[in-house]
Amino acid sequence: MKDAKGHGSNPRGTHAEGVDNVGRPAPKISDAALDVIRKTPPGGGGSVTPGGQQPTAGYMVSLPSRTKSLDVGELQGPNARSILNSYAQTHSDAFSNPAMHFGLWHDPDTKKMSLDPSENIMGRRAAIAAGRERNQKEIWDVKNKVGIKTGGSGT
């Protein structure tokens, strides 16, 4: 419930996330991860940990309210490492989990590449439930290489 100044609707708002991350180290992106990301074709997508591991099973579900929209090709350019390291530092609470991935996908609605912290969830039902709870448009089935619509708006 909001107070008279509009406070209280989101106990973990943007300012709180930034304050919580002060002094928390974020993993630096490895050459292997950067190589995977640079090879992601425009219009494509993928997931990779900062250390360079790619998932082979499960379902990828983005964390809410952390999407960074980039021009297609920005992560293939000379500033890619800096962009990714800065993003990981901003979201160090998520990336302190060693199983967290950089999730990349081309959003056909915005024509942009979206970058999210993306969680690999093994169970289909749990992943779909998490996708719905997180208002995701769809989640990604890693093994079958297909999206599964979850009914959200993605915001």
C-alpha positions as CSV (number, residue, x, y, z in Angstrom):
1,M,0.0,0.0,0.0
2,K,1.3,3.5,-0.9
3,D,1.7,6.3,1.6
4,A,0.8,9.9,0.8
5,K,4.1,10.4,-1.1
6,G,3.6,7.3,-3.2
7,H,6.1,5.2,-1.3
8,G,5.6,1.6,-0.4
9,S,4.2,0.0,-3.6
10,N,7.5,-1.8,-4.3
11,P,9.6,-2.6,-1.3
12,R,12.6,-3.5,-3.6
13,G,12.4,-0.6,-6.0
14,T,15.2,0.6,-8.3
15,H,16.9,2.7,-5.6
16,A,16.9,-0.2,-3.1
17,E,18.5,-2.5,-5.7
18,G,21.3,0.0,-6.3
19,V,21.9,0.5,-2.6
20,D,21.9,-3.3,-1.9
21,N,24.6,-3.8,-4.6
22,V,27.1,-1.3,-3.2
23,G,30.3,-3.2,-2.5
24,R,28.9,-6.5,-3.8
25,P,31.3,-7.9,-6.4
26,A,30.0,-9.0,-9.7
27,P,31.6,-11.7,-11.9
28,K,33.5,-10.4,-14.9
29,I,32.6,-11.7,-18.2
30,S,35.0,-14.3,-19.5
31,D,36.4,-14.5,-23.1
32,A,34.3,-17.6,-23.6
33,A,31.1,-15.9,-22.7
34,L,31.9,-12.9,-24.7
35,D,32.6,-15.1,-27.7
36,V,29.2,-16.8,-27.3
37,I,27.4,-13.5,-27.1
38,R,29.2,-12.0,-30.1
39,K,28.2,-15.0,-32.2
40,T,24.5,-14.5,-31.3
41,P,23.0,-13.6,-34.7
42,P,20.8,-10.5,-34.9
43,G,17.3,-11.7,-34.5
44,G,18.5,-14.7,-32.4
45,G,19.0,-15.4,-28.7
46,G,20.8,-17.5,-26.2
47,S,22.0,-17.9,-22.6
48,V,25.5,-18.0,-21.2
49,T,26.9,-17.7,-17.7
50,P,29.6,-15.0,-17.1
51,G,32.1,-17.9,-17.1
52,G,31.0,-19.1,-20.5
53,Q,28.8,-22.1,-19.8
54,Q,25.7,-22.6,-21.9
55,P,22.7,-24.6,-20.6
56,T,21.9,-27.9,-22.2
57,A,18.6,-28.7,-20.4
58,G,15.8,-27.0,-18.5
59,Y,14.0,-23.8,-19.2
60,M,15.3,-20.2,-19.2
61,V,13.2,-17.7,-17.2
62,S,14.2,-14.1,-17.0
63,L,14.2,-12.1,-13.7
64,P,11.6,-9.3,-13.8
65,S,12.2,-5.6,-14.2
66,R,15.9,-5.9,-15.2
67,T,15.7,-5.8,-19.0
68,K,18.3,-3.7,-20.8
69,S,17.3,-3.0,-24.4
70,L,20.2,-2.7,-26.9
71,D,20.4,-1.9,-30.6
72,V,20.9,-5.1,-32.6
73,G,24.7,-5.5,-33.0
74,E,25.7,-3.5,-29.9
75,L,27.0,-6.7,-28.2
76,Q,29.1,-7.6,-31.3
77,G,31.0,-4.3,-31.1
78,P,34.0,-3.1,-29.3
79,N,32.1,-2.0,-26.2
80,A,30.4,-5.4,-25.6
81,R,32.7,-6.4,-22.6
82,S,32.1,-3.1,-20.9
83,I,28.4,-3.2,-21.5
84,L,28.1,-6.7,-20.0
85,N,30.4,-6.1,-17.1
86,S,28.5,-2.9,-16.2
87,Y,25.2,-4.8,-16.5
88,A,26.5,-7.6,-14.2
89,Q,27.6,-5.1,-11.6
90,T,24.3,-3.3,-11.7
91,H,22.6,-6.6,-11.1
92,S,25.2,-8.2,-8.9
93,D,22.6,-9.5,-6.5
94,A,21.4,-11.8,-9.3
95,F,24.8,-12.6,-10.8
96,S,26.2,-13.5,-7.3
97,N,24.3,-16.8,-8.0
98,P,26.9,-18.8,-10.0
99,A,24.0,-20.5,-12.0
100,M,22.7,-17.1,-13.4
101,H,23.0,-16.5,-17.1
102,F,23.0,-13.5,-19.4
103,G,19.8,-14.0,-21.4
104,L,19.7,-12.5,-24.9
105,W,16.7,-12.4,-27.1
106,H,15.5,-10.4,-30.0
107,D,12.2,-8.8,-29.1
108,P,10.2,-8.6,-32.4
109,D,7.9,-6.0,-30.8
110,T,10.7,-3.5,-30.2
111,K,13.2,-4.7,-32.8
112,K,15.8,-4.5,-30.0
113,M,18.1,-7.1,-28.4
114,S,17.0,-7.6,-24.8
115,L,19.5,-8.5,-22.1
116,D,18.2,-10.1,-18.9
117,P,19.6,-12.1,-16.0
118,S,18.1,-15.5,-16.8
119,E,17.6,-18.4,-14.5
120,N,17.8,-22.0,-15.7
121,I,14.9,-23.9,-14.1
122,M,14.9,-27.7,-14.6
123,G,11.2,-28.5,-14.2
124,R,8.7,-27.5,-16.9
125,R,5.8,-26.8,-14.5
126,A,8.0,-24.7,-12.1
127,A,9.5,-22.8,-15.1
128,I,6.0,-22.0,-16.5
129,A,4.8,-20.9,-13.1
130,A,7.9,-18.7,-12.6
131,G,7.4,-17.2,-16.1
132,R,3.8,-16.3,-15.2
133,E,4.7,-14.9,-11.8
134,R,7.4,-12.8,-13.5
135,N,5.1,-11.6,-16.2
136,Q,7.2,-13.1,-19.0
137,K,6.0,-13.2,-22.6
138,E,7.5,-16.6,-22.9
139,I,10.2,-18.9,-21.5
140,W,12.7,-20.9,-23.4
141,D,12.8,-24.7,-23.6
142,V,16.6,-25.3,-23.9
143,K,16.5,-28.9,-25.0
144,N,13.7,-28.5,-27.6
145,K,14.8,-25.0,-28.7
146,V,11.3,-23.5,-28.6
147,G,9.6,-20.7,-26.7
148,I,6.7,-21.5,-24.4
149,K,4.2,-18.6,-24.2
150,T,3.3,-17.8,-20.6
151,G,0.8,-15.0,-21.2
152,G,2.7,-12.1,-19.7
153,S,3.5,-8.7,-21.2
154,G,7.2,-8.9,-20.5
155,T,7.3,-5.7,-18.4
